Amino acid sequence: MDSERAHAPHREVSAAPPPMAASRRRRACILVVDDGASARESNAAVLRRAGFDVQVAADGLEALARAVARRPDVVVIDVSVPVMDGWEVTRRLKSAAATRDIPVIAVAASESSRAQARAAEAGCAACLAKPCRPEELRAEVERQLDVHRPRPRRRGRAGRV
């Protein structure tokens, strides 16, 4: 028995590997921007629990600087942050070559058609109403990652016999 153990490769029992979406999530960086510490930390905690790397900012200027420096995979921004509002941050991100492809999820006081229209005009990929429900926030971030992240190439049937 001892000789069998000595020659057998060590194998640990573990859970099945995470699905592809979960492994992509772990590597994704999300920038959460809100001047309200409670909302900012609540949204950040939801996304961290979902496996994301989360960065935070408390105002628009800080958000812009972090987005340029870190190039997050998704930005979640309250549109009424101080110094530079979320609409202007989004316009600036979308006007710069280095950040124009980062999807921005606006968080507005309401889901009104006006808020939706302003989000579209600024270049936001989506607009959520405050307060964000955890499952809605997580689902929208995952949706934006699925839409905007490059997918690995798959071989077509032509190469098979």
Secondary structure, 3 states (H helix, E strand, C coil): CHHHHHHCCCCCCCCCCCCHHHHHHHHCEEEEECCCHHHHHHHHHHHHHCCCEEEEECCHHHHHHHHHHHCCCEEEEECCCCCCCHHHHHHHHHHCCCCCCCCEEEEECCCCHHHHHHHHHHCCCEEEECCCCHHHHHHHHHHHHHHHCCCCCCCCHHHCC
